[in-house]
Amino acid sequence: MITFLTILFHSLISNMIAHRLQTHQPEPSVKFYRTIAVSFLALTIVLLGVVIFITSKKATVTVLAKEDVKNVSFNVALESGAEASDGSRAINGGVDTADFYWSQKYSPTGNKTVEGVSKGKVIIYNKTNAAQTLVKTTRLLTPGNVLFRLTDRVLVPANGEITAEVYSDLPGSASDIGPSQFTIPGLDVSKQRVIYAESKEAMNGGMVKSGVITDDDYKSAQADYWEKAKQAYLTSKNAEFSGKKVIATLSGQLVSSHKTGEEVSEFELFGTSTVVVAWYDQAELDELLNKTAGSKIDPGSEKILSLSGDPQVSIASYDLARKTAQLAVTQNAIVTLDANADKLSVGNFLGRSKDEIQRYVLGLDHVTGVEVKFSPVWMMSAPSVPEKIQVIVKNFK
């Protein structure tokens, strides 16, 4: 621009001189030329200042954005190749039902310790060529002379072994012993060397806590029973169902060995329940989760950082005749402001004042603060050139 003005100025002076020569006007004074030169210099300085001001005009918008949790919930059908009720494809899977028996022992909230009978298991070995029968209450003796008895009659196969339950002959802590060897005193001395027993785990129960079964004890035991029964069923059927598995709430008659108000060292819950189990393809569910989570955000301002933890999956409904089910899926997504989103593009700030920019940015989701800086500091509005505006996003948890 300055070069153009210089050329224009020289052209103007040349034309003025030529005009004077043609019209035979007297030669202008030195003062005239000095005035022209000073005026040109002043104009050049002003124009240079304008150019510098325009080219140095900048704006920086710094945005503080926090991470938020967004819940993603939907139902999906377990029906291969079918369309789910919400319009998305179903995932591969199926559903089945069975009756399952389970028992579990519990202890009441005890407040005193009493003597009990120590119990455990032993392995009985038979190194002879003939089977050996051992009757109920057969004695088994440790090297320390702690006596245990067989709980039931057993037949130990020739050149074989069998696992049997035993209990201590006397109550008390003296019978709570670690793994040990056992002789069988009731046999001939010659047989005792080839028919004997050993325990791999400790015997315990010689000293037990006793307490009165309360309603809270029973309710807590019930909740634990259902959960353990579910896991036990899934473990027992693990090889039959491919993929990830989820089980519906069990139903059935639960029986307790003792009533509330009784003072016991332990009580047992048992019963046969109806189990409904569904299995599904985890990879397909993960793909659907990511797709659904993406549809829950504002693409113009948000982005997903991650899916938090494992999804919560339960059976919403099922059709045993058709072997189909509906799963209810819930997952938390960690989302925040996307620095590259359209709503933060520099085009939104061209020519705007600080106050306008601040109000706009603070109106976006996840924004907790914004700082706007203009350069030079006396600027009243952002540049109108996109390259002169910088947007910085700082994320925090």
Order of alpha helices (4+ residues) and beta strands (2+ residues): alpha-alpha-beta-beta-beta-beta-beta-beta-beta-beta-beta-beta-beta-alpha-beta-beta-alpha-beta-beta-beta-beta-beta-alpha-beta-beta-alpha-beta-beta
